Amino acid sequence: MGKQLGRKNNKRKLKWLLAGIVIALLLAGGGIYAGFMVTDITYTGNKHYTQQQMTECIFGTEHPNALIYTLFGKKNKNIPFIQKYDVEVTWPNKMNVAVYEKAIVGYISYMGCNMYFDKDGIVVESSSENYEDVPQITGLDFKSIVLDAKLEVGNDAVFSQILELTQAFDKYQLGVKKVYFDSSYNVSLYMGNVKVMLGSAADCNDKLYALKQVSEKLTGMKGTLHLENYDGTTASIIFKKEN
């Protein structure tokens, strides 16, 4: 009888010991987990997405765990408009994320999707959403569009012209939503209810600078601004107002 009671007591002691070990491990694990909870994430290079959106895309939670992410996190998820990103952990609870966005200069609407392309005419992204500050390009002839392939438009020089235009849009902070090329590659821009006729896209910087100077006066107006024959004088800037 005494031996049986001793065995029962030993089993109880073992159970309590194991329970204590489990509780200690859980508390230690919880402490470690809490100790590596990220409280500060700094982003550089992101324009298309907000910091909150990037955090959700990369980590799936507002406060990721630095240790868990380093050991088990999926690196470089496929995120639209993002070429890649690098996560640097400053232990124990800070992260620095360098975002490298795809270099997009314009998009073409095709079969209900916006096909975004880079400076070389390579289609790099397909999306139903509009990328802020990227203009729609119209008037170009093409038979089909393939993702990760070059747009076949018959004149590759047009991509250099588009790059020059979009760089000038950024430089002068022009809110151009659409660019139209006619069959002779003359250019028209669309800003709200104003159509801007530039003429040839070659050496358009002076024309776009002139557009910047008068853009505030065009706010709320409807009509066509003629800059085809702009020669540096205000007399060569002609606006035809529409009712």
ABEGO torsion letter per residue (X at the ends): XAAAAAAAAAAAAAAAAAAAAAAAAAAAAAAAAAAABBABBBBBGBAABBAAAAAAAAAGBABBBAAAAAAABBBGBBBBGBABBBBBBBOAABBBBBBBBBBBABBBBBGGBBBBBBAAGBBABBBABBBBGBBBBBGBBBABBBBGBBBBAGBAAAAAAAAAAAAAAAAAGBBBABBBBBAAGBBBBBBEABBBBAEBABGAAAAAAAAAAAAAAABGBBEBBBAAABAGBAAABBBBBBX
